[in-house]
């Protein structure tokens, strides 16, 4: 059962939209190695606005993701790819439908 989540909004620098899109698609490989990441979605809200939503069974799983490999790579790429620092929200999941 999932109880915790993360919601990130990422605003690409002008001309970096395709690079951010590709980075997010490649990010799936990192997340597949995280047993406590139950679900992970890379999103696109508009031409330059992207996001990530992921869910976890508990705070420990969420914290492991926050300190994991994908997060470290994203932090390193922020100055090159993002127009502003990412918006990161920790959320509690009230109810979910899962396969």
C-alpha positions, 0 to 999 in steps of 0.5 A, a space after each residue: 500500500 502506498 502512503 507517501 508521495 513526492 510531486 516535483 515541478 521542473 521548468 526547463 531553461 529555454 532551449 533545454 526542453 528536449 534535454 530535460 525530456 530525455 533526462 526524465 525518460 532515462 531516469 526510469 532506469 535509476 528508479 527501477 533499482 529502488 525497491 521502495 519506489 512503488 510508482 514513478 511518473 515523468 510528466 509534461 504539463 506544457 512546452 517547458 514545464 515537466 514534473 515527476 510524481 512518485 509513491 512509496 509505502 512509507 517515509 523511509 522509502 521516500 527518503 531513500 528515493 530523495 537521497 538516491 542516484 536519480 536525485 543526485 544526478 538531477 541536483 547536478 544538472 539543475 544549473 544546466 537544465 532548469 530555469 528555476 530550482 525545482 518545486 518539491 512537495 512531500 504529499 500524503 496519499 489518502 487513497 490509491 487504485 493500483 494494479 
